[in-house]
Amino acid sequence: MHTLHLPATRTTPEVHFEPAAGHCSITGVSIPEHAQEFYQPIIQWLDIFLSVNRGPLTLRIALTYFNSSSLKALYILLGRVREAQVMGTPVRIIWVVEEDDEFMLESSSYFAELLGVKMDIEMSGDEGSGERRAV
């Protein structure tokens, strides 16, 4: 399976999925006008990856902001990861939050509670302690 890499734009995050390592990352800002169109190929790639891979998966989300249409797409993506976890795939979700970013901290808790998944919260900042905690 090939690596999926989408460079960041002004309105979309960088997406990098490395199948051999089982690492997936979504980094930046997610405010596309048509989030479903942007995220659909990513979700399809993830579906194929999860259907052929049973090794560990690490999903790292480091968004600085996302709009409401991205919220739905992220929910679908995280739901697929949760389904894989229920089926036995070892999954680790890391949600990176800038210090003092209450919106992103609340968003991570919202997704974790809604989907019933455990997330590791990684706090970062200018002086970033790299503190981690679970939600």
HELIX and SHEET records of a PDB file:
HELIX    1   1 ALA A   35  VAL A   52  1                                  18    
HELIX    2   2 SER A   68  VAL A   86  1                                  19    
HELIX    3   3 GLU A  102  LEU A  115  1                                  14    
SHEET    1   A 7 LEU A   4  LEU A   6  0                                        
SHEET    2   A 7 GLU A  14  GLU A  18 -1                                        
SHEET    3   A 7 HIS A  23  SER A  30 -1                                        
SHEET    4   A 7 LEU A  57  PHE A  66  1                                        
SHEET    5   A 7 VAL A  91  GLU A  98  1                                        
SHEET    6   A 7 MET A 119  SER A 124  1                                        
SHEET    7   A 7 ARG A 132  ALA A 134 -1                                        
END                                                                             
